Amino acid sequence: MHDGVELIPWPERSPAALKAALAVVAADRLPEMIDGQTRAMAEAITTGSVQPIRAFVAHWATVVEIERHPATAQVYHRANHLAYHAGTAQECREHAAVVAELYRTAYAAVNT
């Protein structure tokens, strides 16, 4: 659901570049990202695997992809809000499906 408007160009797929991009497109989510990075690093050390770091980068690359397109971000956030405040389970499912589809599309765009 891109309208052709991008707030920023696509950043590199590194934690530092994604953090800098997030600071521009969704600064209010920086504490969440930093917490996630800390947890990913701790899990990577504990398990001896880089997979937690890869998952962290994949997720935040997806978030940045959504947020850097204002039209997509608006639909994503509205659907997420409506899912959390739905009056029925069916309404919740419908809005959650929109959120999931937008996330999957953005994930595929940046993680292929």
N, C-alpha and C positions, 0 to 999 in steps of 0.2 A: 504494500500500500504506500508506495513512495509517490510523492507529487513532484519529484525532481529537485526539491529544495533540500540541501544538506547544510547543517550548521557548521560543520567542520569536515575536512577531508578524512578519508579512512586512515586511522593511525596504524602504526606498526603493531604486531601482536606480541608485545612485551608488557609485563606489569607496569613499568614506568610510563610507557607511551599510553597505555589504556587509562592509567590514573590521571595523566595530564588531560586526556580527552574527556574523561568523566568530569573533571573539574570545570570544563567548559559547558558540557551539555546537561549535566545532572549533578551539580556540586553537592546537593543535599544527600547523595548516596555515597559520598567518599568515606564516611565512617564505616558503613556497611562493607565497602570494598576492602578497606584496611583490615577490618576484623576477619573477613574471609581469607585475605592473603596470609594473615598470621596463622589461622587455622590450617590452611593448605600447607604452609611451610612446616608446621608442627607435625601434621600427618605424614608428610613426605619424609621427614627425619625419622619418625617412629616406624614407618613401614619400609623405609629404604627404597621407596618408589617415587618416580617423578609424576606419576599419574595424578595425584591431588593438585599439583601445580598446573598440569595441563588442563584439568577440569576447571580450575579457577580461571585460567586465561580464556578458555573457551566460553565460559559463562559471561565474563565481563566484556569480552569482545562482542558477544551477542547483545548485552545490555547497551553498550556504546552504539552498536549498529541501530538499535531501535531508537535510542535517544537522539542520534544525530539527524534523524528525519522527523521534523516536527509533526507532520500529518500522521505518521505511523505512531509516534509517541503519544499523541493525543488520543488516538483510537485505543491503543494499548492501555493507557492509564484509565480511560473512561470505562473500558470493559472490566478492568481489574477492580475498580471502585464499585461498579454495578454488581459484580460477582460477590463481593464481600457484603454488600448491602441488599442483596436480592430478597424478595419476599417469599419466594418458593424455591425448592430444590431445583426445579426445572429451569427457572430463570437463572439461578446460579450456574447450572451446567452450561446453559447457552452462552453466557458471558465468559465463563471459564474456557469454553471452546475457542472463542475469539482470541483470548489471551494466549492460549496454547498454540494456535495456528500462527499468530504473529511472531511468537518466540521461535517456533520451529523454522519459519521462513528466514528470520534473521540469523538463526544459528547456522542454517545451511549456507547462507550467503557468505558467512565469514569463517566457517570451519570445514570447508571442503578442499 
